Amino acid sequence: MDDHYPSTSGGLLALLGVAAGPAVTQLLNDRTSQKAKRTQKYEDLISAIYDHDHWLAQRVQAAFEGRDIDSQPPIQRATLLCSLHFPELLPHVQNVENKGRPYLMWILGVRRKRLVNDLSGASDGMQDAYKPYQLALDQFQREAFGFVQRNKKLF
């Protein structure tokens, strides 16, 4: 009976490996897939924030040139991504949006001046409107970088 022990235990281990191998492989693939998806969503979030900044810059230029831009602010996409995937960063995205509102109002003021062909003093107040937005954007960047550093195992 002792002679059969090594071959029996070896056979049992082989059966266990055949049975568990696909499950372990699937588990590892799922984790890799989850990390890749999370990384892609994070990249989408960062892209949406930068797209929003670019969107605002385009609106400034269009306001001075008297052109219309008919598109939705990308900050909405960033808010959605945070709500679904990164709730820890949502307050920082909301801060960027909130601090950007006075800047957007200043842009609309430039548009109003442009409509009546009176751009005198149009740039007045730009720094006061822009600076809080820029500070919020900088803070978001720091928080987003820190988030990745604190959660490296998730990416």
HELIX and SHEET records of a PDB file:
HELIX    1   1 TYR A    5  GLU A   65  1                                  61    
HELIX    2   2 ILE A   75  HIS A   85  1                                  11    
HELIX    3   3 PRO A   87  LEU A   89  5                                   3    
HELIX    4   4 LEU A   90  LEU A  115  1                                  26    
HELIX    5   5 MET A  126  ARG A  150  1                                  25    
HELIX    6   6 LYS A  152  LEU A  154  5                                   3    
END                                                                             
